């Protein structure tokens, strides 16, 4: 399995919606953690977005998986990207 970095960009216009769906979003992420897919995740402290590291087969399957995120389903993400990542130092290498 490869590592992938999923990056979310948020808009201030979706703050209320993200507040409303945050518990469901985190429960969805918790399921990925329980399944061994999620490595680490968290929002940027300035509320501009989030960074999520997961394992997966390829970029397409990770994109498809993240269509199920409640934030994505409710159109609360301004922009997102999925990039394969190769850790070479540290605990993930």
C-alpha positions, 0 to 999 in steps of 0.5 A: 500500500502506498501513502497519499496526502489528501488536502482540503481547502475550506471557505469561510462560507462553509463554516456553519455547515462544517460545524453541523457535520463535523461529528459525522465527518470525524466518525467517518474518519474514525472508521478509516482509522479502525480499518487501518486506512487513516494514518493521521488527520487534522485541520490547519489551525487557521481553519483554512483546510485540513491535511489527511494522510491515508494508505491506498492502492492508487489515486483514483481509489483514494479520490473515490473513497473521499467522495464518501466524506460527509464534508464532501457529500455536503459540498463543504470543501472548497478544493481538494487534492490527492497526491501520492506521497513517499515518506523517506525519513521518520516513523512512516518510512 
